[in-house]
Amino acid sequence: QVQLVESGGGLVQPGGSLRLSCAASGFTFSSYAMSWYRQAPGKERELVAVITSAGGSTNYADSVKGRFTISRDNAKNTVLLQMNSLKPEDTAVYYCKAYWRGYNYWGQGTQVTVSS
């Protein structure tokens, strides 16, 4: 069955870094665009970053541009989110999502907390 499993979340101080990973299985990963979303308490889920199926194009929310980098390894069915210069407002549950022709698959999320 389809599985997206996020990992790498945790507690980090402001200015620190984390790298999130999403391991995919059960579908043709290389056909799907992949994205990272996040949802903070009391707020709607928002798109953070997206990468095309072959990895040739990326896009970011304005709030994370220049600090976050999305990448993928189609040989390993993995998508990464490198997060640098983290801020308290980056605190949220981070989800990865796979999308292809109307098919959407979500992971269970990983908590990121930025606090001193």
Disulfide bonds with the S-S distance in Angstrom:
Cys22-Cys96 1.98
